[in-house]
């Protein structure tokens, strides 16, 4: 079980696999008013930065599940590095359908809502692990400005304009599902740069180390095209944020 190889290559040096900076991740943890001992479930936990830093800063405990063996091992090493390996556990597995045996204070899926087949299904899944009065965290893109054409939307790696809402519509959609939006932390273009541009050096170093790999042609093509595509499309049109929800 693994994610597509291209992501294991391009994001192998990432600690955060979303367009959010460490500073904003810390802001989110503080904004949630996390108490020591609070239990957090993180579906699609990546390299574990959210759980590990919140365990260090706020004393939370928790479990993260991710399909990438590489990212899961990085998460475990990060927990040891920060001295929180006794507070957090990382599982290599499929987070789709995962429900915690113990109800959690925070149930999160930050940037991986494909796990539940989209936002609606992911919220329904997370709610099954949530204690009364707990908080759901959803990380999701939105349009900073609506693309003028479907081709521009595809340049942002969306299938169509209808894939995402603009921010007010996204917030309204949570209300229609029966949730109050109680906090949000939005990425900015610097966060996007750190997420996307950091891939380029990783790809270049990988190509230098693996010139004869059968996957090198695909990595070379992506390195050649990505800087221009990102600057022309994603950076200008696509926003991203983490939204804290509580059932009404």
Residue pairs with C-beta under 8 A, 6 or more apart in sequence:
1 67
1 69
1 92
1 93
1 94
2 8
2 67
2 68
2 69
3 67
3 68
3 71
5 215
6 215
6 218
6 219
6 222
7 68
8 68
8 70
8 71
9 202
9 203
9 206
9 215
9 219
10 199
10 202
10 203
10 219
10 222
11 17
11 71
11 199
11 202
12 70
12 202
12 206
13 198
13 201
13 202
14 46
14 47
14 195
14 198
14 199
14 202
15 22
15 47
15 49
15 74
15 78
16 22
16 25
16 46
16 47
16 49
16 50
16 195
17 46
17 47
17 71
17 111
17 195
18 46
18 110
18 111
18 139
18 187
18 195
18 240
19 187
19 191
19 192
19 194
19 195
19 196
19 240
20 28
20 139
20 185
20 187
20 191
20 195
20 240
20 242
21 187
21 190
21 191
21 194
22 49
22 53
24 185
24 187
24 191
25 49
25 50
25 53
26 53
26 57
27 185
28 183
28 185
28 242
29 50
29 53
29 54
29 57
29 58
30 57
31 183
31 185
31 244
32 106
32 135
32 183
32 244
34 54
34 58
34 59
34 60
34 105
34 106
35 58
35 59
35 105
36 58
36 59
36 60
37 59
37 60
37 61
38 58
38 59
38 60
38 61
38 105
38 106
39 60
39 61
39 62
39 102
39 103
39 104
39 105
39 106
40 51
40 54
40 60
40 61
40 62
40 63
40 104
40 105
40 106
40 107
40 108
41 62
41 63
41 64
41 100
41 104
41 106
41 107
41 108
41 126
41 129
42 48
42 50
42 51
42 62
42 63
42 64
42 65
42 108
42 109
42 110
43 64
43 65
43 95
43 98
43 107
43 108
43 109
43 112
43 115
43 122
43 125
43 126
44 65
44 66
44 67
44 95
44 109
44 110
44 111
44 112
44 115
45 51
45 64
45 65
45 66
45 71
45 72
45 75
45 90
46 64
46 66
46 68
46 71
46 75
47 71
47 74
47 75
47 78
48 64
48 71
48 72
48 74
48 75
48 76
48 78
48 79
48 88
48 90
49 75
49 78
50 108
50 110
51 60
51 62
51 64
51 75
51 79
51 88
51 90
52 75
52 78
52 79
52 81
52 82
52 84
52 88
53 82
54 60
54 62
55 61
55 62
55 79
55 82
55 84
55 87
55 88
56 82
56 83
56 84
59 87
60 87
60 105
60 106
61 87
61 88
62 87
62 88
62 89
62 104
62 106
63 88
63 89
63 90
63 91
63 100
64 75
64 88
64 89
64 90
64 91
65 90
65 91
65 92
65 93
65 94
65 95
65 98
66 72
66 75
66 90
66 91
66 92
66 93
66 95
67 92
67 93
67 94
67 95
68 92
69 92
72 90
72 91
72 92
75 90
76 85
76 90
79 85
79 87
79 88
79 90
95 109
95 112
95 115
96 115
96 116
96 125
97 125
98 125
98 129
99 125
99 128
99 129
100 107
100 129
103 129
103 130
103 131
103 134
104 129
104 130
104 131
104 134
105 131
105 134
105 135
106 134
106 135
106 136
106 137
107 126
107 127
107 129
107 130
107 134
107 135
107 136
107 137
108 126
108 136
108 137
108 138
108 139
109 115
109 116
109 122
109 125
109 126
109 137
109 138
109 139
110 137
110 138
110 139
110 242
111 139
111 140
111 240
112 139
113 119
113 121
113 122
113 138
113 139
113 140
115 122
115 125
116 122
116 123
116 124
116 125
116 126
119 138
119 140
119 173
120 177
122 138
123 136
123 138
123 177
123 179
123 245
126 136
126 138
127 136
127 247
130 136
130 247
133 246
134 246
135 182
135 244
135 245
135 246
136 179
136 244
136 245
136 246
137 242
137 243
137 244
137 245
138 174
138 242
138 243
138 245
139 240
139 241
139 242
139 243
140 164
140 170
140 240
140 241
140 243
141 164
141 238
141 239
141 240
142 164
142 165
142 166
142 167
142 169
142 170
142 238
142 239
142 240
142 241
143 161
143 164
143 165
143 166
143 167
143 237
143 238
143 239
144 167
144 236
144 237
144 238
144 239
145 166
145 236
145 237
146 161
146 166
146 237
147 153
147 155
147 156
147 161
147 237
150 160
150 161
152 233
152 237
153 159
153 160
153 161
153 163
153 237
154 160
155 229
155 232
155 233
155 234
156 233
156 234
156 237
156 238
157 233
157 234
158 164
158 238
164 170
164 238
165 173
167 186
167 239
167 241
170 243
171 181
171 184
171 243
174 180
174 181
174 243
174 245
175 181
178 247
178 248
179 245
179 246
179 247
179 248
180 245
180 246
180 247
180 248
181 243
181 244
181 245
182 244
182 245
182 246
183 243
183 244
184 241
184 242
184 243
184 244
185 241
185 242
186 239
186 240
186 241
187 239
187 240
187 241
189 235
191 240
192 230
192 234
192 235
192 238
192 240
193 235
196 226
196 230
196 234
196 235
197 227
197 230
199 226
200 223
200 226
200 227
203 219
203 222
203 223
204 223
206 219
207 216
207 219
207 220
207 223
210 216
